[in-house]
Amino acid sequence: MLSNPQVRHLRSLAHHLDAMLQTGDKGLTEAVQKEISIALSAHELIKVKLNAERDERAAMTDEIVAWQQCELVQSIGKTIVLYKHNSKAPKITLPKA
């Protein structure tokens, strides 16, 4: 679980990022989940654009967070920001909790 200073730090880092991935007409497929996993391993902090209705986006977000075992940093409209620490090759240093 991230502390408030850590979330603020990650949100500031994510502000300038573009969405790396986008769900298509078929929604959240296994292929999309695999791509999210690869992106999280490589970058630790990513934006994902969910092309779905509001209630579907909430369910998709919950499914992604559970599947990836990552942290939801922020959700604004159709865009979510995800963070997963890479213990082998960390790229982001979080402030102390």
N, C-alpha and C positions, 0 to 999 in steps of 0.2 A: 504494500500500500504506500502510495506516494504522499508526502507531506505537502502542505500548501506552498511553502517556498519552492519545493521541487516542481510542483505543477506549474507554478508561475514561470519558473526558469524554462521548462520544456515548452510552454506556450509561447514564450518569447523566441525560442529557437525555431519553432514551427511556423511562426508568423510569415516568414519569407519563403517557405517551401511551397511548391506546387503539388497538387494531388498526383501521386505516383501511379495509383491504380484507380480503376473505375469499374463498378459492376455494370453488366450489360442487361439486355432484355431477359436473360435467363436467371437473373438475380445472383445470389451468392452460391456459386458452384464450387466443387472441390478444386477445380483448376484455379479459381480466384483465391481460395484459401491457401493453396500452395504458393502462389505468387506473393501473397501477403507475407507468408512465412519467410520466403527468400528475401524480400525487401526489408523485413524487420531484422533479419540476421545481418544483412549488409549495412543497414543505416541506423538501426535502433529506433529512430523517430521518423514516422511517415504520416502522410495524409492520404486518406482514401475517400473517394467520392461514391456515395451510395445513391444510385438512380432508382428510387422507389418512393412510395407514399410514406407519410410521417410515421404511421404505426408500424409499417413494414421495416422502416429504417431502424427503429428502436429494437425490434426483434433481431435484425441482421447484426446490429452493433453488439448485442448481447451474445449472439452466436460466435462472432469473430473473436471477442474478448475471451470467451470460454475455450474456443478451439486453439487459439494462439497462446493462451495463458499470458496475455499482455495487459498493459494498463491503458485505459481510456483516459487520455489527457484532456480532450475537449471535443465537443460536438456542436457544430454551428451549421444549421440548415442541413444540407445534404453531405457536408464534409465532416469527417471524424479524424482526429489525430490520435495515433497509437504509439506507445512506447514499450519496448521490450529490451531489457539490459542484455548485452552480449558479453558473457563472462570471459570468452576466449579472446576477443579483440574489441574491447570497449572503445567507443568513439566519443561518448558524452560523459562528462563528469557532473554528477548531480551535487547540489549544495547539501550540506549536512541537514538532517531532519531536525 
